[in-house]
Each structure stands twice: as C-alpha cells, then as structure tokens.
Amino acid sequence: MARTIGILTGGGDCPGLNAVIRAVVRSSDTQGWDCVAVLEGWRGLVDGRFEELGPKEVSGILPRGGTIIGTSRTNPYKLDSGVEKVLGNLHDRGLDALVAIGGEDTLGVAARLHHEHQIPVVGVPKTIDNDLSGTDYTFGFDTAVAIATEAIDRLHTTAESHNRVMVVEVMGRHVGWIAVMSGIAGGADVILIPEHPMTVEAACDELRRRHARGKSFSIVVVSEGYELTYEDGETRLVGGEARATDQFGHVALGGVGDVLGREIEQRTGFETRVTVLGHVQRGGSPTPRDRVLATRFGLKAAALAHTGDFGKMAALRGDDVVAVSLQEATAQLKTVPPGWYAVARAFFG
Ligand code: F6P
C-alpha cells in the first residue's frame, strides 16, 4: 500500500511556497508515495481538514505566489487539547510523514512535536525575514528584497525631483535582513535596523552631512522592528503598543516609518515623505532564485521523509542543500551580523 505524506504551510505566506509543494508532490509521486494537503497550517491538523494533492493539483503552480493549501498562525500548544487533536488526526488520516513548511513559529511547533511525541516531521525554512538559523538563506527572502529594491529605485527618481527625504519602511519583524540587503542594493543613504540601533540624532547627522556635500535628496530605509533610539538612552518600539499578540506571542509591527519621517523633517528641516511597503513584499511571483531554492528544499524534504530521517530541516549551506536538526534551526533567530551592517554603513551620508 502506498504511504502518505501530509504537507502544511504555516505562518505568513511567502513567494515560493507553491514551488516547495510542487517539488514534494512530484518527487513523492515518482517514489510511489501519495501526498495530502493539510489545510491552513497547524489549524488543519487540529481540525482534521485535508485535501488530495497529486501531480494534477500542483500543475502550473511553480510561479504562483501565496500557498494553494492556505496558511494560518495557529499554535496547537495554545489550544485546548490542540496537541492531542494533532496526534489523533495524524493517526486517523494515516499520515506516515509530514512536511511542515514555515518559519520559526511553525517549525518551532514541528521541532517540539517531534521531540515530545516523535511525530514523523521534516521542515522547510520559509520566510521573507530570513531570520532562521541553520540555513544561510530562507526562500521568499530574495523576492522580498527584489521588491523592496525596486521600490527604492523608484523612490530615488521622485526624491531627486522634489529634493526630498524618502523614508521606506520594510518588513522583517525583529531582524533587519530585508532592510540591509535592499538598502545596499538600492543605494540607501541611511539604513536603520533592530540589531544595530543607530540613534535618530546620528541618522539626521548623516542626512545633514550628505546635503552639506551638495546632495538635495536622501533615501532612508527603516526596518519595521527598529526601535527609535535617542542619544539620552530613550527607546521606543512603534507598533508594539496596544496591539494584540498572535498565538506565538508576536505583536503586529508597523508604523515606525511615519514617526521617523516626522522626526527627520522636524530635526533637519528637509521635506520628508514616507512609504510603507507592507504586504506587497510578500505577494506575487517568486524570483527565479527563490523558485530554484524552494524546489531544491522541497526535493530534500521529500527525500528525508521517504527515508524516515525525521526531526530534520532542509537547509542551504554555501551552495549545498543539506539536512540540519529542526531543534537547532529553531533555537535562536538569525540576526544581521556587524559585518553586514558595516557594508551598509560604508555608504551612509
Ligand atoms: O514574518 C513575515 C512577516 O511578513 C513579517 O515581516 C511581518 O512583521 C509579519 O509577517 C506580518 O504579519 P501579518 O501578515 O500577520 O500582518
């Protein structure tokens, strides 16, 4: 009798999810395994919601953004009998393996379920934030950086025409990978990220220095998780206040760009406008690099599932896709190291 793999996508969607699903389904089909979609992340396993997922269902989805099997930020550990329901539905649906495609939250649940209940799970690292340790890059990140870079390029021409400072707020939650990479690629004049919090005063000094050497416009990229930091030691995380947390304890971020833009205009006198890129960074078709990475991750995850090598995550190390421990990969966030921020800083002001 054919064995069966369940596939779920959890957390924020991201370009490349469908490419992973396609790779798992196609290679499983070749190996004589059936696949089943677990709908809307861990919620589908809690509620027992499944759908058939074969080569026909995945035909044509490689370039498509989002996820054809839905996603949610459900944490079974936060629901009444959530874990028991997951275990029961895994058993009742006859799943021999589970491929969980997600970020630190989704894969954190996978690691815990494997550790505590030995569920047969393998992980695939997804997130535009690129904050998962254990892998050099997550898929979805390259697309987000490409979208943010294109926005910065477009903002350059209008900034220059009007002699304005343009503040661009990008996503990334508590890490500044999208800000640093798109800022370097787009030639930003100041980049503000959570890991290396430059003060607002210092950022304004950089803009004044730039304008003093004859430039009449500037581009500032700020990561949504940057805490406004002042010389007197005061800090402020915008968006964190008075907003509900999700089942993983995260507050919804967003809004720092507006506050920063007002600060810059008041302190420097330079006319300033703000653009918040938001979910545009997560939508649409993946870049070729993300399609290829997602495909390689999917093939690796399927191979791990077929051989019963559970508790592992497909990961990129250099140019190789390897298997790493799920537990280690979810133990801590991968932040932007000082060396990367130094590359960005070399072009400030
Ligand atoms: O983790 C991906 C991400 O896009 C973060 O960069 C952002 O803070 C968050 O998800 C937004 O979540 P939501 O889609 O729930 O608004």
Boltz pocket constraint, residues with backbone or C-beta under 6 A from the ligand:
constraints:
  - pocket:
      binder: B
      contacts: [[A, 12], [A, 13], [A, 103], [A, 127], [A, 128], [A, 129], [A, 171], [A, 172], [A, 173], [A, 224], [A, 251], [A, 252], [A, 253], [A, 282]]
      max_distance: 6.0
